[in-house]
Amino acid sequence: MKLVISKFKEINKSILNVLFCGLKFCLILALLATFILTLYHSVHNLDLFILGLSLLKSSLFFTAFFIICAIAIDTIKKDLK
């Protein structure tokens, strides 16, 4: 865990901006999924459950993707110098 935190402190500012924009997008997607799942709780429509669960899975996948790609791109840029 300390290794990941130290990597984040050394990331280039432009890569960090892209990472934060991606994380904001994932947060909005997760909040939308939570709203849809809450709506399913009151309506009991199976399609809403599937849609909400799929959006939640996608937002979690994109969150991990943005974090891993930011660290990988920063490492590649530092190795090329």
NUTIVEX-450985 format. One line per 3 residues: number of its first residue (from 0); for each residue x, y, z of N, C-alpha, C. Coordinates in Angstrom, 2 decimals. Atoms other than C-alpha are relative to their C-alpha. Layout:
<rs>
NUM	X/Y/Z/X/Y/Z/X/Y/Z ~ ...
</rs>
This chain:
<rs>
0	0.82/-1.19/0.00/0.00/0.00/0.00/0.86/1.25/0.00 ~ -0.90/-1.14/-0.04/2.87/2.35/0.77/0.62/0.26/-1.38 ~ -0.57/-0.13/1.34/4.28/1.66/-2.69/-0.97/0.75/-0.92
3	1.00/-0.65/0.84/1.04/2.74/-4.37/-0.12/1.48/0.36 ~ 0.09/-1.39/-0.43/0.84/5.92/-2.29/1.22/0.79/-0.43 ~ -1.21/-0.70/0.44/4.43/6.81/-3.08/0.00/0.20/-1.52
6	0.11/-0.17/1.46/3.73/6.25/-6.80/-0.91/1.17/-0.34 ~ 0.93/-1.10/0.27/0.80/8.68/-6.66/0.63/1.36/0.27 ~ -0.65/-1.27/-0.32/2.97/11.38/-5.10/0.98/0.43/-1.08
9	-1.01/-0.29/1.01/5.45/11.15/-7.99/-0.59/0.11/-1.41 ~ 0.61/-0.01/1.33/2.95/11.15/-10.90/0.03/1.40/-0.58 ~ 0.00/-1.25/0.75/3.20/13.85/-13.55/-1.36/0.70/0.14
12	1.23/-0.77/-0.24/0.62/16.66/-13.17/-1.04/-0.22/-1.10 ~ 0.98/0.20/1.08/-0.98/16.14/-16.61/-0.66/-1.38/0.09 ~ 0.57/1.34/-0.18/-1.44/12.43/-15.97/-0.93/-0.01/1.20
15	0.83/-0.09/-1.19/-2.84/13.23/-12.54/-1.33/0.68/-0.29 ~ 1.25/-0.67/0.39/-5.41/15.59/-14.09/-0.93/-0.96/-0.74 ~ 0.81/0.99/0.72/-6.59/12.85/-16.46/-0.54/-1.05/0.96
18	0.44/0.97/-1.00/-6.75/10.42/-13.54/-1.16/0.53/0.81 ~ 1.08/-0.56/-0.80/-8.90/12.76/-11.47/-1.28/0.20/-0.81 ~ 1.19/-0.12/0.85/-11.24/13.46/-14.40/-0.66/-1.37/-0.19
21	0.53/1.36/0.13/-11.62/9.71/-14.91/-0.66/-0.49/1.26 ~ 0.60/0.41/-1.27/-12.29/9.13/-11.23/-1.31/0.74/0.27 ~ 1.27/-0.74/-0.13/-14.95/11.87/-11.25/-1.08/-0.64/-0.86
24	0.95/0.67/0.89/-16.60/10.17/-14.22/-0.49/-1.31/0.63 ~ 0.37/1.27/-0.64/-16.55/6.84/-12.36/-0.89/0.22/1.21 ~ 0.84/-0.31/-1.15/-18.02/8.44/-9.26/-1.42/0.35/-0.44
27	1.34/-0.35/0.52/-20.90/9.94/-11.28/-0.71/-1.24/-0.50 ~ 0.59/1.24/0.49/-21.47/6.57/-12.95/-0.46/-0.88/1.16 ~ 0.39/0.80/-1.17/-21.53/4.82/-9.56/-1.20/0.60/0.71
30	1.17/-0.64/-0.62/-23.97/7.38/-8.15/-1.26/-0.23/-0.82 ~ 1.14/0.30/0.86/-26.23/6.88/-11.16/-0.45/-1.44/0.18 ~ 0.33/1.41/-0.22/-26.06/3.12/-10.65/-0.69/-0.19/1.35
33	0.63/0.09/-1.32/-26.91/3.56/-6.97/-1.43/0.52/-0.04 ~ 1.36/-0.54/0.14/-29.91/5.71/-7.89/-0.91/-1.00/-0.71 ~ 0.80/0.98/0.73/-31.11/3.09/-10.38/-0.32/-1.20/0.89
36	0.26/1.12/-0.91/-30.72/0.32/-7.79/-0.99/0.38/1.10 ~ 0.98/-0.47/-0.97/-32.66/2.43/-5.29/-1.39/0.05/-0.62 ~ 1.27/-0.01/0.72/-35.37/2.90/-7.88/-0.54/-1.41/-0.18
39	0.42/1.40/0.10/-35.44/-0.87/-8.39/-0.62/-0.47/1.32 ~ 0.49/0.42/-1.32/-35.99/-1.29/-4.66/-1.48/0.39/0.20 ~ 1.40/-0.43/-0.17/-39.26/0.64/-4.90/-0.91/-0.51/-1.11
42	0.83/0.39/1.14/-40.47/-0.51/-8.35/-0.01/-1.52/-0.22 ~ -0.17/1.45/0.18/-39.23/-4.14/-8.43/-0.09/-0.42/-1.47 ~ -0.11/0.35/1.42/-38.48/-4.17/-12.16/1.38/-0.63/-0.20
45	-1.25/0.73/0.13/-35.80/-6.74/-13.00/0.97/0.70/-0.95 ~ -0.88/-0.70/0.93/-34.47/-4.67/-15.90/0.77/1.13/0.69 ~ -0.69/-1.04/-0.76/-33.63/-1.83/-13.50/1.13/-0.59/0.84
48	-1.03/0.65/-0.79/-31.70/-4.23/-11.30/1.21/-0.37/-0.86 ~ -1.09/0.40/0.89/-29.66/-5.57/-14.21/0.77/1.22/-0.49 ~ -0.64/-1.22/0.46/-28.98/-2.06/-15.51/0.84/0.64/1.10
51	-0.73/-0.60/-1.12/-27.95/-0.73/-12.10/1.23/-0.80/0.37 ~ -1.14/0.85/-0.34/-25.72/-3.69/-11.36/1.08/0.08/-1.07 ~ -0.98/-0.11/1.09/-24.06/-3.47/-14.78/0.74/1.34/0.06
54	-0.66/-1.30/-0.12/-23.38/0.25/-14.33/0.95/0.04/1.18 ~ -0.87/0.03/-1.17/-21.94/-0.34/-10.88/1.27/-0.80/-0.27 ~ -1.18/0.80/0.36/-19.64/-3.08/-12.16/0.91/0.77/-0.95
57	-0.79/-0.77/0.97/-18.54/-0.87/-15.05/0.75/1.14/0.68 ~ -0.68/-1.11/-0.67/-17.76/2.06/-12.77/1.16/-0.50/0.85 ~ -1.10/0.56/-0.77/-15.65/-0.13/-10.50/1.15/-0.46/-0.89
60	-1.03/0.42/0.95/-13.82/-1.59/-13.49/0.75/1.21/-0.55 ~ -0.65/-1.20/0.53/-13.15/1.88/-14.94/0.87/0.68/1.05 ~ -0.81/-0.58/-1.06/-11.88/3.10/-11.57/1.36/-0.70/0.10
63	-1.26/0.76/-0.04/-9.29/0.32/-11.41/0.82/0.23/-1.26 ~ -0.68/-0.23/1.28/-8.46/0.87/-15.09/0.72/1.35/-0.01 ~ -0.62/-1.31/-0.01/-7.78/4.59/-14.64/1.20/0.04/0.94
66	-1.11/-0.01/-0.96/-5.58/4.03/-11.59/1.20/-0.77/-0.55 ~ -1.09/0.83/0.53/-3.54/1.24/-13.20/0.65/0.66/-1.21 ~ -0.55/-0.64/1.19/-3.15/3.10/-16.49/0.79/1.26/0.34
69	-0.75/-1.20/-0.39/-2.06/6.32/-14.78/1.38/-0.38/0.53 ~ -1.30/0.44/-0.53/0.68/4.48/-12.89/0.87/-0.56/-1.12 ~ -0.78/0.61/1.10/1.73/2.54/-16.01/0.53/1.06/-0.96
72	-0.44/-1.03/0.93/1.88/5.59/-18.28/1.08/0.88/0.62 ~ -1.03/-0.79/-0.68/3.84/7.58/-15.70/1.31/-0.77/0.06 ~ -1.21/0.82/-0.05/6.31/4.71/-15.31/0.67/-0.08/-1.37
75	-0.56/0.06/1.36/6.73/4.40/-19.09/0.66/1.33/-0.37 ~ -0.57/-1.32/0.32/7.30/8.16/-19.47/1.31/0.23/0.74 ~ -1.23/-0.18/-0.77/9.93/8.11/-16.71/1.11/-0.91/-0.52
78	-1.01/0.92/0.51/11.70/5.09/-18.23/0.55/0.46/-1.35 ~ -0.46/-0.48/1.30/11.91/6.77/-21.65/0.98/1.14/0.12 ~ -0.91/-1.13/-0.19/13.80/9.75/-20.23/1.39/-0.43/0.36
</rs>
